[in-house]
C-alpha cells in the first residue's frame, strides 16, 4: 500500500486555511450559544431537581446574579457542542502534514477526547461535587454557622469544579497524540514521573477545597490517568517503531531487487 501525503502548503495558504477553520469554530460556537440560551432554563431546572441541590434555596443577592448564571449555563452548553467540532477542525488543519496512516489513526482522537471530557464532567458532578458539598456543610454545622446560599454561589462553585476536571481527563488522549507525532516517548514520561506527580497534586489541590478527603478523591484519579497515559504512550510508541521497521525492510527489499 502506497503511503501518500498531501502537497505542502505555502505560508499564505496555511494562514488562509487557519482562518477558515477558526471561522467555522466561531460560527459553531455562536450558533450553539444561541441554542444554549434556549436550553439554559431547562438545564438549570433539571440541575435544581438533583439531590445535591435539594437543600439549596435559590436566592439571589444581586440583580445580575440570575443573568450571570443564565449566561454561564449557556456558555457551558455551547462549549460541549463546540468542542468536538473544534477538535475536528483542528484535525483538518494538521491533516495536510500527516501521512494517510497517521491521519486515519488520529481521527479517532476526536470521539475519544470528547468521551473523556464527558467522563471527567460526570465524575466531578456525580461523585466529587456531592462529597465536597457534604464536607463543607459538616464543617459549617460544626462551627454553628447558618448556611444561606444563592444560585450564584452554588453554580459558580459547580462550574469552577467540573470544567477543570473535565479538561484534566483529556490527559491520556493528549499524551497519545503527542506520542504519535513523535514529540514525547514513554521513557521520557517515566523520567518525568516525579515532576508530573507533583504537578498533578498541585492541580488537584488547587481545584478542590482544602480538605484531605476531597484532595484524595481527585488526586488518585489524576495519578491513575497519568499511569494510563504512560501505558497508552508505550503501546503507541511500540506500534510506531514496528511500522518504521517494516517500512525500512520494505525499502531494503525494493533496493535489493
C-alpha positions in Angstrom: 0.0 0.0 0.0 1.4 3.4 -1.0 1.9 6.0 1.6 0.8 9.4 0.4 0.9 12.8 1.9 -0.9 15.9 0.7 1.3 18.6 -1.0 2.9 21.2 1.3 1.1 24.5 1.6 2.6 27.9 1.5 2.6 30.2 4.4 -0.3 32.2 2.9 -2.3 29.0 2.2 -1.6 27.9 5.8 -3.0 31.2 7.2 -6.0 31.1 4.9 -6.7 27.5 6.0 -6.3 28.5 9.7 -8.7 31.5 9.1 -11.2 29.1 7.5 -11.1 26.7 10.5 -11.3 29.5 13.0 -14.4 31.0 11.3 -16.1 27.6 11.3 -15.3 27.1 15.0 -16.5 30.7 15.8 -19.7 30.2 13.8 -20.4 26.9 15.5 -19.8 28.5 18.9 -22.2 31.4 18.2 -24.9 29.1 16.9 -24.5 26.7 19.8 -24.5 29.6 22.3 -27.9 30.7 20.9 -29.1 27.1 21.4 -27.6 27.2 24.9 -29.6 30.3 25.8 -32.7 28.4 24.7 -31.9 25.3 26.8 -30.3 27.1 29.8 -33.6 27.5 31.8 -34.5 23.8 31.3 -30.9 22.8 32.2 -30.9 24.9 35.4 -34.3 23.5 36.4 -33.0 20.0 35.8 -30.0 20.6 38.0 -32.2 22.2 40.6 -34.1 18.9 41.0 -30.9 16.9 41.6 -30.2 15.6 45.2 -27.2 17.9 45.6 -29.4 20.9 45.2 -32.2 19.8 47.4 -31.1 21.8 50.4 -30.2 25.0 48.5 -32.7 27.9 48.4 -32.5 29.6 45.1 -31.9 33.1 46.5 -30.2 35.8 44.5 -28.3 38.6 46.3 -27.9 40.9 43.4 -29.8 42.0 40.3 -27.3 40.4 37.9 -27.0 37.0 39.8 -29.7 35.3 37.8 -28.4 36.7 34.5 -24.8 35.6 35.2 -25.8 32.0 36.0 -28.0 32.0 32.9 -25.1 33.1 30.7 -22.6 30.7 32.4 -25.0 27.7 31.8 -25.4 28.7 28.1 -21.6 29.0 27.8 -21.1 25.5 29.2 -23.7 24.1 26.8 -22.1 25.9 23.9 -18.6 24.6 24.9 -20.0 21.0 25.0 -21.4 21.4 21.5 -18.4 23.2 20.0 -15.7 21.0 21.5 -16.0 18.0 19.0 -16.4 20.4 16.1 -13.3 22.4 17.2 -11.3 19.2 17.5 -12.3 18.1 14.1 -11.4 21.4 12.6 -8.0 21.2 14.3 -7.5 17.7 12.8 -8.4 19.0 9.4 -5.9 21.8 9.8 -3.0 19.5 10.6 -4.2 16.8 8.1 -2.0 18.0 5.2 1.1 17.4 7.3 0.2 13.8 8.1 0.6 10.6 6.2 -2.5 8.7 5.3 -2.0 6.2 8.1 -1.3 8.9 10.6 -4.5 10.7 9.5 -6.6 7.6 9.9 -5.0 6.9 13.3 -5.5 10.4 14.7 -9.1 10.8 13.6 -10.2 8.5 16.4 -8.8 11.0 18.9 -11.9 13.2 18.4 -14.6 10.9 19.8 -12.2 9.5 22.5 -11.3 13.0 23.6 -14.9 14.1 23.8 -15.8 10.9 25.8 -13.0 11.6 28.3 -14.2 15.2 28.7 -17.7 14.0 29.4 -16.3 11.3 31.8 -14.4 14.0 33.7 -17.5 16.2 34.0 -19.7 13.2 35.1 -17.1 12.1 37.7 -16.8 15.6 39.2 -20.5 16.3 39.2 -21.9 12.9 40.5 -19.0 11.9 42.8 -16.6 14.7 43.7 -19.1 17.6 43.9 -21.6 15.9 46.4 -18.7 14.8 48.6 -17.3 18.3 48.7 -20.7 19.8 49.5 -21.3 17.4 52.3 -17.8 18.0 53.8 -18.2 21.8 53.7 -21.8 21.6 55.2 -20.5 19.4 58.0 -17.7 22.0 58.7 -20.2 24.8 58.7 -22.5 22.9 61.0 -19.7 22.1 63.4 -19.0 25.8 64.0 -22.6 26.7 64.3 -22.9 28.6 61.1 -26.2 29.1 59.2 -25.9 28.3 55.6 -27.6 30.8 53.3 -26.5 30.2 49.8 -27.9 31.5 46.5 -27.8 30.4 42.9 -24.6 32.4 42.2 -22.6 30.6 44.9 -23.9 27.1 44.0 -23.5 27.2 40.3 -20.2 29.2 40.3 -18.7 26.6 42.6 -20.1 23.7 40.5 -18.9 25.2 37.1 -15.4 26.0 38.6 -15.1 22.4 39.6 -16.5 20.3 36.7 -14.9 22.2 33.8 -11.2 21.9 35.0 -11.7 18.3 36.0 -13.2 17.6 32.5 -10.1 19.2 30.9 -7.7 17.2 33.1 -9.4 14.0 32.0 -8.1 14.7 28.5 -4.6 13.8 29.6 -4.4 10.2 28.1 -5.5 11.3 24.6 -3.2 14.3 24.6 -0.2 12.1 25.6 -1.2 9.6 22.9 -1.5 12.3 20.3 2.0 13.7 21.2 3.4 10.2 21.1 2.1 9.6 17.6 3.7 12.8 16.4 7.0 11.8 18.0 7.1 14.7 20.4 7.3 12.6 23.5 8.3 9.0 24.3 7.3 6.5 27.1 10.9 6.7 28.5 10.7 10.5 28.7 7.4 10.2 30.5 8.8 7.7 33.0 11.7 10.0 33.7 9.3 12.9 34.3 7.1 10.8 36.6 8.1 12.6 39.9 7.7 16.0 38.4 4.4 15.1 36.8 3.1 13.7 40.1 4.0 16.9 41.8 2.2 19.0 39.1 -0.9 16.8 39.2 -1.0 17.0 43.0 -0.8 20.8 42.8 -3.6 20.8 40.2 -5.7 18.5 42.2 -5.3 20.6 45.4 -6.0 23.8 43.6 -9.4 22.8 42.2 -10.7 21.2 45.4 -11.4 22.6 48.9 -8.6 22.4 51.5 -9.5 19.1 53.0 -7.8 15.7 52.7 -10.8 13.7 51.5 -11.5 15.9 48.5 -7.9 16.1 47.6 -7.5 12.4 47.9 -10.6 11.8 45.7 -9.3 13.9 42.8 -5.6 13.2 43.1 -5.9 9.4 42.9 -7.7 9.5 39.5 -5.3 12.1 38.2 -2.3 9.8 39.0 -4.1 6.8 37.5 -4.7 8.9 34.4 -1.0 9.6 34.1 -0.1 6.0 34.5 -2.7 5.0 31.9 -1.2 7.7 29.7 2.2 6.1 30.0 0.8 2.7 29.1 -1.1 4.1 26.1 2.1 6.0 25.0 4.1 2.8 25.3 1.6 0.9 23.2 1.6 3.6 20.5 5.4 4.0 20.5 5.9 0.3 20.0 3.5 0.2 17.1 5.2 3.2 15.5 8.6 1.5 15.9 7.2 -1.7 14.4 5.8 0.2 11.4 9.1 2.1 10.8 11.0 -1.2 11.0 8.6 -2.7 8.4 8.9 0.3 6.1 12.7 0.0 6.3 12.6 -3.6 5.5 10.3 -3.0 2.5 12.7 -0.3 1.3 15.7 -2.6 1.6 13.8 -5.3 -0.3 12.9 -2.9 -3.0 16.5 -1.7 -3.3 17.9 -5.2 -3.4 15.6 -6.0 -6.3 
